[in-house]
Amino acid sequence: MKQAPKIIFGLALVAAGILWILSIVGVLDCEFSTKGWWTLFIIVPCLFALFTDKNKVGPCVGICMGVLLLLAAREVITWDMMWQIGLALVVIGFGIQLLFFKHCNHNGVYKENVISRDGKDIRHIETSFGKQVLSFAGQKFEGADVESSFGSLVLDLRDAIFEGDPFINLEASFGSVTLIVSEGLAVKVAVSSAFGGVTDNRRTKVESGTPCLSVIGTVSFGGAEIKN
């Protein structure tokens, strides 16, 4: 399964190359165009996530949205049609979550478990569709892998008990993630973004010290905020 993204990407490149050659020799009547190339920044990450993430609905909706944007950019469909179909896909995705995910409630989908990695207890948090507010007051916090899509997630770390240098690895798309930290806590941010970004709204911005919270990962079509 780990080789699946590599295989899919390789097959896509081979297919694209063959189609390009057939177009050059005149077998296919099509013209190479770079219109909508930017949609690959949506489609490719979602395609990888489809084979690597436990939550399949978010990546599937992301792929469909990317394809719709590509079709609209190439004027195959109108932009008005694209937004209407996109909204319908989000509704369908939400319905699938309700039907097939037992952890789904009126606040959306939420799953959390703790895994042992490199001698640390790492929290794995998955949320989608809805709003979740999680507080770690009085709890040991060494790190967390956070996957959030199509919703809002708030992580309150103000009274957490940090062990070593904790981290938060974000994979957020089509939504928002808010990190609430104590004043004086050192925070380093190294998050890549596509059509989104991270805003640091801390009153006192400290970037070095012990402990130091590292915020890494990817934010796309959404935003993350750090505040006190």
C-alpha positions in Angstrom: 0.0 0.0 0.0 2.9 2.3 0.6 3.9 1.9 -3.0 0.4 2.9 -4.3 1.0 6.6 -4.6 4.3 6.0 -6.5 2.5 3.6 -8.8 -0.4 5.9 -9.5 1.9 8.9 -10.2 4.1 6.8 -12.4 1.1 5.5 -14.4 -0.2 9.0 -14.8 3.1 10.2 -16.2 3.3 7.3 -18.6 -0.3 7.9 -19.8 0.3 11.7 -20.2 3.5 11.0 -22.2 1.7 8.5 -24.5 -1.2 10.9 -25.1 1.3 13.7 -25.9 3.1 11.5 -28.5 -0.2 10.5 -30.1 -1.2 14.1 -30.3 2.2 15.1 -31.9 1.9 12.4 -34.6 -1.7 13.2 -35.4 -3.4 10.1 -34.0 -5.3 12.2 -31.5 -6.8 15.5 -32.5 -6.0 17.5 -29.4 -3.8 20.4 -28.6 -1.4 20.6 -25.6 -2.4 23.4 -23.3 -1.2 24.6 -19.8 -4.7 25.9 -19.0 -5.6 24.9 -15.4 -2.1 23.5 -14.6 -2.4 25.0 -11.1 -5.2 22.5 -10.3 -2.5 19.8 -10.0 -1.5 21.4 -6.7 -5.0 20.2 -5.5 -5.4 16.9 -7.4 -2.0 15.4 -6.8 -1.8 15.9 -2.9 -5.4 14.6 -2.6 -4.5 11.6 -4.8 -1.6 10.8 -2.5 -3.8 11.3 0.6 -6.4 8.9 -0.8 -3.9 6.1 -0.5 -2.1 7.2 2.7 -4.8 8.7 4.9 -7.5 6.7 6.8 -10.1 9.3 6.0 -10.9 8.7 2.3 -13.9 11.0 1.9 -11.9 14.3 2.3 -9.3 13.3 -0.4 -12.1 12.1 -2.8 -14.0 15.3 -2.5 -10.7 17.2 -3.0 -9.9 15.3 -6.1 -13.4 15.9 -7.5 -13.1 19.6 -6.7 -9.7 19.7 -8.4 -11.0 18.0 -11.6 -14.0 20.4 -11.6 -11.6 23.4 -11.4 -9.5 22.0 -14.2 -12.6 21.5 -16.4 -13.8 25.1 -15.7 -10.3 26.5 -16.4 -10.3 24.7 -19.7 -13.9 26.0 -20.4 -15.3 22.5 -20.7 -17.9 23.6 -18.1 -18.8 27.0 -16.8 -17.6 28.4 -13.5 -21.2 28.6 -12.3 -21.7 24.9 -13.0 -18.4 24.2 -11.3 -19.4 25.8 -8.0 -22.9 24.2 -8.1 -21.5 20.7 -8.7 -18.8 21.3 -6.1 -21.3 22.2 -3.5 -23.3 19.1 -4.4 -20.2 17.0 -3.9 -19.6 18.5 -0.4 -23.2 17.5 0.5 -22.7 14.0 -0.9 -19.4 13.7 1.1 -21.1 14.8 4.3 -23.9 12.2 3.7 -21.3 9.4 3.2 -19.7 10.4 6.5 -23.0 10.2 8.2 -23.8 6.8 6.7 -20.5 5.0 7.1 -18.5 6.5 9.9 -19.7 5.4 13.4 -17.8 8.3 15.1 -20.0 10.9 13.2 -22.2 13.1 15.4 -23.9 16.5 15.1 -20.5 18.2 15.4 -19.0 16.2 12.5 -16.5 13.4 12.5 -14.0 13.0 15.2 -11.5 10.3 15.9 -8.5 10.3 18.3 -6.1 7.7 19.4 -2.5 7.6 20.9 0.3 5.8 19.2 3.9 5.2 20.4 6.6 6.6 18.1 10.2 7.2 18.8 9.6 6.7 22.4 6.9 9.3 22.6 3.1 9.1 22.9 1.8 10.8 19.8 -1.9 11.7 19.5 -3.5 11.0 16.1 -6.5 13.3 15.6 -8.9 13.2 12.7 -11.8 15.7 12.3 -14.1 16.7 9.4 -17.4 18.4 8.8 -18.3 20.5 11.8 -16.5 22.1 14.7 -14.4 20.5 17.4 -12.9 22.1 20.4 -10.2 20.0 22.2 -8.5 21.0 25.5 -5.4 19.3 26.8 -5.5 21.0 30.2 -3.6 18.9 32.8 -2.6 16.3 30.1 0.8 15.2 29.0 1.4 16.4 25.4 4.4 15.2 23.4 3.1 15.6 19.9 0.1 15.3 17.6 -0.7 14.4 14.0 -3.8 16.4 13.1 -5.9 15.8 10.0 -8.7 18.2 9.6 -10.9 18.8 6.5 -14.2 20.7 5.8 -14.6 22.0 9.3 -13.2 24.0 12.2 -10.8 22.6 14.8 -9.6 24.3 18.0 -6.7 22.9 20.0 -6.4 24.5 23.4 -2.8 23.9 24.7 -2.7 26.6 27.4 -2.6 24.2 30.4 -1.0 21.2 28.8 2.0 19.5 30.4 4.7 19.5 27.7 7.3 16.7 27.5 10.5 17.6 25.7 9.9 19.7 22.5 6.4 18.9 21.4 5.1 19.2 17.9 1.9 19.5 15.9 1.9 18.1 12.4 -1.0 19.6 10.5 -2.8 18.3 7.4 -5.6 20.7 7.0 -7.8 21.4 3.9 -11.0 23.3 3.2 -11.3 24.5 6.8 -9.6 26.2 9.7 -7.4 25.1 12.6 -6.8 27.3 15.7 -4.0 26.7 18.2 -4.4 28.4 21.6 -1.1 28.5 23.5 0.1 30.1 26.7 1.9 33.5 26.6 5.7 32.9 26.7 5.6 29.5 25.1 8.1 29.3 22.3 6.6 28.4 18.9 8.3 27.6 15.6 6.2 27.5 12.5 7.2 25.6 9.3 4.0 25.0 7.5 3.7 24.9 3.7 0.5 26.3 2.2 -1.5 26.2 -1.0 -4.3 28.7 -1.3 -4.2 29.2 2.4 -1.8 30.2 5.2 -0.9 30.4 8.9 -1.5 33.5 10.9 0.4 34.1 14.1 -1.7 36.3 16.4 0.1 35.7 19.6 0.4 38.8 21.8 4.0 37.9 22.7 5.8 36.1 19.9 8.6 33.8 21.3 10.4 31.6 18.9 13.1 30.0 21.1 13.2 28.5 24.5 12.3 25.3 26.4 9.9 23.8 25.7 9.4 24.8 22.1 6.3 23.8 20.2 7.0 23.1 16.5 4.1 23.5 14.1 4.7 21.8 10.8 2.6 20.2 7.9 0.4 21.5 5.1 -2.6 23.9 4.9 -4.6 24.1 1.7 -7.7 26.0 0.9 -8.0 27.1 4.5 -6.1 28.7 7.3 -4.5 28.1 10.6 -4.2 30.6 13.4 -2.0 30.6 16.5 -3.1 32.8 19.4 -3.0 33.2 23.2 
